[in-house]
């Protein structure tokens, strides 16, 4: 039986290197599941949702899909070494000719988390688990938590939109939050590496699609809620409800909420777990207050003060008050998990601040000569506002923005994004950003019209190719100006008509800067 290749392993995620097999008969009995056929062998060592990612010894899960039922691929799963199939009644009929025993449940997706946790034993002696949700800032808080834990001497693991990590080991991510099967495999691998703390970026989709089932977090954090993902949730109220689920007793033990906005304040009021609040606003009552002391192009210095006048002053080497907010949230989450604030302060003072790098988030890619250039993953109205306002506060020259809008995603935010760009930037270059199956020229037209409506005199360019769009921005930039390329962030591809075309905004920006003699 062929062992999966390295590329196959990367596509699937991180798995335990030394899995311990468990009894299929015991699995069926444990969850009171119907099964058809004899379990031979009567052992299972892993679980997979995709037939091409099956390892020998796996339980293959066949889920009903939009176009085809996953159980239709049970024969391929068997050929790759699957020992049984978990599916619904319809799937059981489809899997009948695979030769594999079939475990039947009415809702296989809802069973994924508990079954995966059982197979990988992730409920046994779990690490300290942190979860981070919100519209913007989830990835940044996750990396900041990982950085501070490292500075405290803690071996940590994490899962973000950008990548999964165990210590120095990294693999790219394909989903903000992996499917439950991958998540529990990742946790099992982290246990082998003696990881003591794990931070997971939790999307709304992860909650509504059962991706973090089987996990109870020690502390969860909430950054903010703003216009995004209404293609999935329809209304902001529904989007909020999806996030709020993370603050239920069966999901987490404690919460930390940034209450600068109305949604954070609501969450703190409605949470069914104990919540500690954080705010940067003097007119908002909160358990912890955050004061921005200094903003520069290279770092943001801030002070947090909590109950009993406990305080900490530190900095983060990333532009923007929003990064200080993210860092403050991370620090309070650590305190709520049991870490001493004085110990955190000592480690940060020793190292000259938080030693964090967040890929593709307000990431500076330019040198000391020429315009300063930042690559950012922000692709929502609130993210645009936060980034542009921060740049304006530290820039003497002009602010130049390059951006596009996602195809086949929330269309209701496009005009607002363009309006914000036109109002807050001096020069706007509109380009393509993952048009997917939409007509890219139609997307650009919406953005152009909204930008002109918001500010008729804005200096505005339309350049479809993002490589040329950045060079257009660079051609009008001068020493002292700043260029923000928003959207691509850490990504290394552009998705067009179902094809992922290699493209890195970070690499292209550096190449263009070199061409101009500025790097």
Secondary structure, DSSP 8 states (H G I E B T S, - for coil): -----HHHHHHH----SS---B-HHHHHHHTT-EEES--SS--B-EEESSGGG--TTEEEEE---SSS-GGGGHHHHHHTT--EEEE-HHHHHHTGGGSSEEEE-S-HHHHHHHHHHHHHTTTSS--EEEEEESSSSHHHHHHHHHHHHHHTT--EEEE-SSEEEETTEEEE-SSSS--HHHHHHHHHHHHHTT--EEEEE--HHHHHTTTTTT--EEEEEE----S--HHHHSSHHHHHHHHHGGGSTTTEEEEEEE-SSHHHHHHHHH-SSEEEEEES-TTS--SEEEEEEEE-SS-EEEEEE-GGG-EEEEEESSSSHHHHHHHHHHHHHHHHTT--HHHHHHHHHHHTSB----TTSSEE---SSS-EEEEE---SHHHHHHHHHHHHHH-SS-EEEEE---TTS-GGGHHHHHHHHHHH-SEEEE--S--BTS-HHHHHHHHHHHHHHH-TTSEEEE-SSHHHHHHHHHHH--TT-EEEEES-TT--EEEETTEEEE--HHHHHHHHHHHTT--
